[in-house]
Amino acid sequence: MLGFGYFELLLWTSPALLLAFWAQMRVKSSFAEAEKVPAPLSGAAAARHILDSAGLQNVGVERIPGHLSDHYDPRSKVLRLSEAVYGSRSTAAVGIAAHEAGHAIQDAKNYAPLVLRNAAVPAAGFGSSASMWLLIAGLIMQSQPLILCGIAAFACIVFFQLVNLPVEFDASARAKRLLVEHQIVADQDMIYVNRVLNAAAWTYVAATLQAVITLLYYIIRYTGSRD
């Protein structure tokens, strides 16, 4: 019967974990570097300017606690910026704020990958909470159907991660273009924005890679147990 080894899985996913660690370090270092480069607007003001220019006066901009907890809420139509971004006049702040504004523009234009990602949220939430329990129950009860259900639930997480990649890449591309178009960041200072957003993109790549490798591990162990 199928068995999942924690250390074996850790070995499988170690490249993705190392990539995630490197990406997080890059985010911290590039953000700290870009914080030292001034911008004419705060993160909140830059986001408001971009949103208004796109005709999205209905989208709010709010301050939230936490470090780099910035996100766009498509249900409430609110762009939420962390303390380090909301009031800061730096290329780091306006870069992240513009990225989140990019998500709001995607939402307004019904950008297909974002629509698909939003539709996949319930399934991904179910997979996140149920997959491990189903796998554990299947192992304890020696039930391959339960294990297969657990693998299928985890596949929902992988699908969400894969769909999320183009959404994040597109939001960053929009942010870089809009910051230049609206003259919020000078051409020579865009290198700092690029470093921050590119480093953040690698965190999504690492998370997706880890999920894909984990799913492949489960599938290989499952199919091997049936031979």
C-alpha beads as a LAMMPS data file, in Angstrom:
LAMMPS data file: protein, C-alpha beads

227 atoms
226 bonds

1 atom types
1 bond types

-500.0 500.0 xlo xhi
-500.0 500.0 ylo yhi
-500.0 500.0 zlo zhi

Masses

1 110.0

Atoms # bond

1 1 1 0.000 0.000 0.000
2 1 1 1.066 3.542 -0.661
3 1 1 3.060 5.445 1.945
4 1 1 4.307 9.008 1.867
5 1 1 7.689 9.720 3.428
6 1 1 8.107 13.227 4.874
7 1 1 11.868 13.345 4.375
8 1 1 11.576 11.828 0.922
9 1 1 9.059 14.507 -0.050
10 1 1 11.334 17.149 1.482
11 1 1 14.170 15.877 -0.713
12 1 1 11.959 16.038 -3.792
13 1 1 10.852 19.588 -3.117
14 1 1 14.220 20.890 -1.878
15 1 1 15.016 22.720 -5.175
16 1 1 11.724 24.625 -4.937
17 1 1 12.306 25.358 -1.241
18 1 1 15.774 26.717 -1.977
19 1 1 14.349 28.836 -4.788
20 1 1 11.666 30.168 -2.425
21 1 1 14.287 31.050 0.195
22 1 1 16.420 32.823 -2.402
23 1 1 13.394 34.697 -3.763
24 1 1 12.352 35.879 -0.295
25 1 1 15.869 37.160 0.348
26 1 1 15.800 38.948 -3.006
27 1 1 12.454 40.556 -2.192
28 1 1 13.758 41.853 1.135
29 1 1 17.046 43.145 -0.263
30 1 1 15.544 44.710 -3.408
31 1 1 12.730 46.322 -1.414
32 1 1 15.217 47.760 1.088
33 1 1 17.311 49.117 -1.778
34 1 1 14.321 50.613 -3.610
35 1 1 13.028 52.194 -0.380
36 1 1 16.027 54.521 -0.496
37 1 1 15.126 55.849 -3.958
38 1 1 12.508 58.630 -3.674
39 1 1 9.356 58.894 -5.772
40 1 1 7.117 61.955 -6.264
41 1 1 4.045 60.165 -4.897
42 1 1 3.291 57.857 -2.009
43 1 1 2.184 54.305 -2.713
44 1 1 -1.430 55.220 -1.966
45 1 1 -1.319 58.346 -4.147
46 1 1 0.299 56.447 -7.017
47 1 1 -2.355 53.729 -6.829
48 1 1 -5.135 56.334 -6.699
49 1 1 -3.704 58.162 -9.709
50 1 1 -3.401 54.967 -11.770
51 1 1 -6.888 53.783 -10.821
52 1 1 -8.496 57.150 -11.579
53 1 1 -6.691 57.365 -14.926
54 1 1 -8.149 53.961 -15.797
55 1 1 -11.653 55.128 -14.866
56 1 1 -11.734 53.063 -11.682
57 1 1 -12.840 55.719 -9.213
58 1 1 -15.068 53.060 -7.619
59 1 1 -12.031 51.076 -6.437
60 1 1 -10.954 52.075 -2.948
61 1 1 -7.442 52.272 -1.518
62 1 1 -7.016 51.298 2.142
63 1 1 -4.165 50.984 4.625
64 1 1 -3.747 47.599 6.331
65 1 1 -1.305 46.296 8.959
66 1 1 1.481 43.870 8.158
67 1 1 4.665 43.901 6.107
68 1 1 4.174 43.481 2.351
69 1 1 0.628 42.250 2.955
70 1 1 -0.557 44.239 -0.068
71 1 1 -3.355 42.796 -2.182
72 1 1 -6.387 43.620 -4.298
73 1 1 -9.766 42.325 -3.128
74 1 1 -11.946 41.757 -6.231
75 1 1 -15.061 41.132 -4.140
76 1 1 -14.938 44.435 -2.266
77 1 1 -13.226 46.327 -5.111
78 1 1 -10.596 47.570 -2.679
79 1 1 -6.861 47.839 -3.047
80 1 1 -5.225 47.244 0.352
81 1 1 -1.702 48.491 0.960
82 1 1 0.609 47.691 3.867
83 1 1 2.105 50.323 6.141
84 1 1 5.445 50.257 4.311
85 1 1 3.731 50.952 0.984
86 1 1 0.688 53.134 1.708
87 1 1 2.415 56.296 2.908
88 1 1 5.944 55.815 1.631
89 1 1 7.298 57.999 -1.189
90 1 1 9.736 55.500 -2.651
91 1 1 10.149 53.491 -5.841
92 1 1 9.558 50.351 -3.765
93 1 1 6.193 51.623 -2.550
94 1 1 4.903 52.898 -5.884
95 1 1 6.090 49.734 -7.635
96 1 1 4.096 47.453 -5.359
97 1 1 1.114 49.823 -5.339
98 1 1 1.107 49.899 -9.147
99 1 1 1.253 46.091 -9.227
100 1 1 -1.870 45.866 -7.076
101 1 1 -3.557 48.540 -9.193
102 1 1 -2.720 46.327 -12.158
103 1 1 -4.875 43.602 -10.611
104 1 1 -7.773 46.052 -10.309
105 1 1 -7.406 46.935 -13.989
106 1 1 -7.334 43.230 -14.852
107 1 1 -10.558 42.805 -12.917
108 1 1 -12.223 45.736 -14.675
109 1 1 -11.241 44.369 -18.080
110 1 1 -12.259 40.781 -17.239
111 1 1 -8.721 39.558 -17.877
112 1 1 -9.294 35.870 -18.610
113 1 1 -6.607 34.327 -16.344
114 1 1 -7.847 36.461 -13.421
115 1 1 -11.450 35.376 -14.034
116 1 1 -10.268 31.758 -14.099
117 1 1 -8.176 32.245 -10.964
118 1 1 -11.065 33.805 -9.054
119 1 1 -13.313 30.932 -10.129
120 1 1 -10.704 28.450 -8.876
121 1 1 -10.445 29.997 -5.396
122 1 1 -13.171 27.826 -3.762
123 1 1 -11.665 24.616 -5.167
124 1 1 -8.172 25.668 -4.092
125 1 1 -9.467 26.491 -0.609
126 1 1 -11.083 23.068 -0.370
127 1 1 -7.913 21.396 -1.602
128 1 1 -5.792 23.260 0.921
129 1 1 -7.940 22.202 3.870
130 1 1 -9.002 18.707 2.765
131 1 1 -6.142 17.168 0.782
132 1 1 -3.880 16.275 3.726
133 1 1 -6.778 14.909 5.787
134 1 1 -7.896 12.722 2.904
135 1 1 -4.355 11.463 2.343
136 1 1 -3.840 10.728 6.034
137 1 1 -7.206 8.990 6.310
138 1 1 -6.421 6.959 3.206
139 1 1 -3.071 5.843 4.609
140 1 1 -4.516 4.923 7.986
141 1 1 -7.449 3.011 6.467
142 1 1 -5.306 1.565 3.667
143 1 1 -7.845 3.001 1.200
144 1 1 -6.598 3.843 -2.266
145 1 1 -9.862 5.638 -3.221
146 1 1 -9.420 8.033 -0.300
147 1 1 -5.794 8.620 -1.231
148 1 1 -6.829 9.300 -4.824
149 1 1 -9.381 11.838 -3.559
150 1 1 -6.626 13.494 -1.537
151 1 1 -4.399 13.707 -4.593
152 1 1 -7.261 15.147 -6.644
153 1 1 -7.916 17.751 -3.919
154 1 1 -4.236 18.723 -3.923
155 1 1 -4.392 19.029 -7.717
156 1 1 -6.865 21.887 -7.195
157 1 1 -4.111 23.796 -5.380
158 1 1 -1.691 23.148 -8.233
159 1 1 -4.219 24.338 -10.794
160 1 1 -4.722 27.575 -8.861
161 1 1 -0.977 28.154 -8.630
162 1 1 -0.509 27.584 -12.357
163 1 1 -3.327 29.955 -13.280
164 1 1 -2.010 32.528 -10.818
165 1 1 1.369 32.849 -12.564
166 1 1 0.169 34.711 -15.690
167 1 1 -2.043 36.906 -13.483
168 1 1 0.935 38.036 -11.410
169 1 1 3.276 38.424 -14.390
170 1 1 0.721 40.519 -16.252
171 1 1 0.068 42.749 -13.218
172 1 1 3.794 43.435 -12.917
173 1 1 4.087 44.193 -16.630
174 1 1 1.172 46.624 -16.370
175 1 1 2.734 48.255 -13.301
176 1 1 6.070 48.845 -15.030
177 1 1 4.367 50.337 -18.081
178 1 1 1.971 52.540 -16.106
179 1 1 4.647 53.947 -13.822
180 1 1 6.556 55.185 -16.856
181 1 1 3.470 56.382 -18.753
182 1 1 2.270 58.450 -15.782
183 1 1 5.807 59.668 -15.022
184 1 1 5.612 58.377 -11.471
185 1 1 9.054 56.804 -11.741
186 1 1 11.871 58.196 -13.875
187 1 1 13.299 55.906 -16.545
188 1 1 16.653 55.641 -14.772
189 1 1 14.941 54.591 -11.521
190 1 1 12.841 51.826 -13.076
191 1 1 15.677 49.404 -12.455
192 1 1 14.746 49.418 -8.766
193 1 1 11.065 48.760 -9.491
194 1 1 12.057 45.944 -11.839
195 1 1 14.193 44.321 -9.146
196 1 1 11.387 44.402 -6.580
197 1 1 8.677 43.076 -8.897
198 1 1 10.938 40.477 -10.519
199 1 1 11.991 39.162 -7.118
200 1 1 8.337 38.955 -6.067
201 1 1 7.562 37.042 -9.266
202 1 1 10.128 34.412 -8.326
203 1 1 8.268 33.742 -5.062
204 1 1 5.207 32.755 -7.108
205 1 1 7.340 30.594 -9.381
206 1 1 8.841 28.833 -6.362
207 1 1 5.430 28.200 -4.781
208 1 1 4.104 26.795 -8.042
209 1 1 7.156 24.602 -8.541
210 1 1 6.846 23.209 -5.032
211 1 1 3.158 22.408 -5.554
212 1 1 3.781 20.743 -8.921
213 1 1 6.646 18.615 -7.584
214 1 1 4.580 17.574 -4.568
215 1 1 1.696 16.527 -6.810
216 1 1 4.051 14.549 -9.055
217 1 1 5.472 12.817 -5.969
218 1 1 1.994 11.824 -4.797
219 1 1 1.026 10.557 -8.251
220 1 1 4.228 8.532 -8.669
221 1 1 3.883 6.954 -5.230
222 1 1 0.197 6.213 -5.868
223 1 1 0.706 4.640 -9.278
224 1 1 3.740 2.713 -7.985
225 1 1 1.644 1.185 -5.199
226 1 1 -0.808 -0.197 -7.737
227 1 1 1.785 -2.048 -9.820

Bonds

1 1 1 2
2 1 2 3
3 1 3 4
4 1 4 5
5 1 5 6
6 1 6 7
7 1 7 8
8 1 8 9
9 1 9 10
10 1 10 11
11 1 11 12
12 1 12 13
13 1 13 14
14 1 14 15
15 1 15 16
16 1 16 17
17 1 17 18
18 1 18 19
19 1 19 20
20 1 20 21
21 1 21 22
22 1 22 23
23 1 23 24
24 1 24 25
25 1 25 26
26 1 26 27
27 1 27 28
28 1 28 29
29 1 29 30
30 1 30 31
31 1 31 32
32 1 32 33
33 1 33 34
34 1 34 35
35 1 35 36
36 1 36 37
37 1 37 38
38 1 38 39
39 1 39 40
40 1 40 41
41 1 41 42
42 1 42 43
43 1 43 44
44 1 44 45
45 1 45 46
46 1 46 47
47 1 47 48
48 1 48 49
49 1 49 50
50 1 50 51
51 1 51 52
52 1 52 53
53 1 53 54
54 1 54 55
55 1 55 56
56 1 56 57
57 1 57 58
58 1 58 59
59 1 59 60
60 1 60 61
61 1 61 62
62 1 62 63
63 1 63 64
64 1 64 65
65 1 65 66
66 1 66 67
67 1 67 68
68 1 68 69
69 1 69 70
70 1 70 71
71 1 71 72
72 1 72 73
73 1 73 74
74 1 74 75
75 1 75 76
76 1 76 77
77 1 77 78
78 1 78 79
79 1 79 80
80 1 80 81
81 1 81 82
82 1 82 83
83 1 83 84
84 1 84 85
85 1 85 86
86 1 86 87
87 1 87 88
88 1 88 89
89 1 89 90
90 1 90 91
91 1 91 92
92 1 92 93
93 1 93 94
94 1 94 95
95 1 95 96
96 1 96 97
97 1 97 98
98 1 98 99
99 1 99 100
100 1 100 101
101 1 101 102
102 1 102 103
103 1 103 104
104 1 104 105
105 1 105 106
106 1 106 107
107 1 107 108
108 1 108 109
109 1 109 110
110 1 110 111
111 1 111 112
112 1 112 113
113 1 113 114
114 1 114 115
115 1 115 116
116 1 116 117
117 1 117 118
118 1 118 119
119 1 119 120
120 1 120 121
121 1 121 122
122 1 122 123
123 1 123 124
124 1 124 125
125 1 125 126
126 1 126 127
127 1 127 128
128 1 128 129
129 1 129 130
130 1 130 131
131 1 131 132
132 1 132 133
133 1 133 134
134 1 134 135
135 1 135 136
136 1 136 137
137 1 137 138
138 1 138 139
139 1 139 140
140 1 140 141
141 1 141 142
142 1 142 143
143 1 143 144
144 1 144 145
145 1 145 146
146 1 146 147
147 1 147 148
148 1 148 149
149 1 149 150
150 1 150 151
151 1 151 152
152 1 152 153
153 1 153 154
154 1 154 155
155 1 155 156
156 1 156 157
157 1 157 158
158 1 158 159
159 1 159 160
160 1 160 161
161 1 161 162
162 1 162 163
163 1 163 164
164 1 164 165
165 1 165 166
166 1 166 167
167 1 167 168
168 1 168 169
169 1 169 170
170 1 170 171
171 1 171 172
172 1 172 173
173 1 173 174
174 1 174 175
175 1 175 176
176 1 176 177
177 1 177 178
178 1 178 179
179 1 179 180
180 1 180 181
181 1 181 182
182 1 182 183
183 1 183 184
184 1 184 185
185 1 185 186
186 1 186 187
187 1 187 188
188 1 188 189
189 1 189 190
190 1 190 191
191 1 191 192
192 1 192 193
193 1 193 194
194 1 194 195
195 1 195 196
196 1 196 197
197 1 197 198
198 1 198 199
199 1 199 200
200 1 200 201
201 1 201 202
202 1 202 203
203 1 203 204
204 1 204 205
205 1 205 206
206 1 206 207
207 1 207 208
208 1 208 209
209 1 209 210
210 1 210 211
211 1 211 212
212 1 212 213
213 1 213 214
214 1 214 215
215 1 215 216
216 1 216 217
217 1 217 218
218 1 218 219
219 1 219 220
220 1 220 221
221 1 221 222
222 1 222 223
223 1 223 224
224 1 224 225
225 1 225 226
226 1 226 227
